[in-house]
Amino acid sequence: MFDPSEPFYLQWHITDRCNLKCRHCYRDAPKPELPAADLDRILAGFLELRRRMPQEHARVQVAGGEPFLSEQLYRVLEKASAAGLQTRILTNGTLIDRAAAAAVKKAGCRFVQISIEGSRAVHEAIRGPGSFDQALAGARRLREVGVPVTFAMTLSKQTAPELPAVLALAKEHADRVGFHRLVPCGKGEGMAAELLSPEELCAAFVRILEFKRSEPGIEVPLRDPLWRPFLDKLEFSPVMAGCSAAFGGVCVESDGTVYACRRMPMPVGNAARTPLAELWDSPGMRGLRDRSELKGRCGRCAMRGQCGGCRAVAWACTGDPMAEDPQCMRRPTVLDRMYLWTLARAFPHREEPGGGG
């Protein structure tokens, strides 16, 4: 179900403290933080678990809250790197001064992901005044010391019109750019109306593919499971094989609580008290891996083994993690658009329908 070439991951929210109050944040009530001894226990548990996995590599992606507010950030990065794990940071980018950038480099961090939602006005409407320039400054300081930067955008009705702006910013200020769908949970629980329709999601997808084709110098990872059926036919890579929840890695909260996905807060145990390898085999994890239990459109789909939809979006919209993904693009209006775009790609002298997204 999950591409073994993708590193097995630990998404580790080492703190829930944050200096911003983003409108669509999937985080909710803050949890306490663990002492260093418990963090060491969790890291050892992840190393034990990854030895059982088919993936060749593994990574720790340190998140928050805002991870640069945690006193444990550099210690966690150094220990994970010393253990042979790839490391990255997921941040809003606003707290990265030159000293922080140098410390990130010294700790062996492979990538830093910075959230960018659009041009200044839209980004700051979501993330707060001053956050746009601070994020770009953080990206610049990281790249000055040789730490690659990924821009990450959350796709919603508010941000989708900003896609060209984000792509332009990535071309100037980043090494990679990635995209995530809005999941209406946490602080964003009441934002279901902001979800893109399948047709709107397709328009964004086409625009992203156009950028990926025209800008080979910038990596554009295509990780949404809904895109997999189209990408196979279009021969784009790298492509993740379906939803990663309970397949590609685990999420650990600041208090040790374990989820299958960072955007689907369904606890299966606590990694500070129970080995991660044991929690990986828990009923909650096994249930999510059983794709025969998928319902609705996802359950009937011939692509459920390669796609499976996003379990977090399904859960956030229905309360059922096995419900159909409401943004599924395998429907006539979307398939027609993708077919026309594929024809236009094969015959570039013709106008490309929908190519501007």
WORA-V81096 format. One record per helix or strand of 2 or more residues. SS is the DSSP state (H for helix, E for strand). FROM is the first residue (numbers start at 1). TO is the last residue. If there is no record, write none. Layout:
# WORA-V81096
ss->SS from->FROM to->TO
ss->SS from->FROM to->TO
This chain:
# WORA-V81096
ss->E from->8 to->13
ss->H from->36 to->50
ss->E from->58 to->63
ss->H from->67 to->69
ss->H from->73 to->82
ss->E from->86 to->91
ss->H from->98 to->106
ss->E from->111 to->115
ss->H from->120 to->127
ss->H from->131 to->144
ss->E from->149 to->155
ss->H from->157 to->160
ss->H from->163 to->173
ss->E from->176 to->181
ss->H from->186 to->188
ss->H from->192 to->194
ss->H from->198 to->214
ss->H from->225 to->234
ss->E from->249 to->252
ss->E from->257 to->259
ss->E from->269 to->270
ss->H from->276 to->280
ss->H from->283 to->289
ss->H from->291 to->293
ss->H from->296 to->300
ss->H from->311 to->318
ss->H from->332 to->346
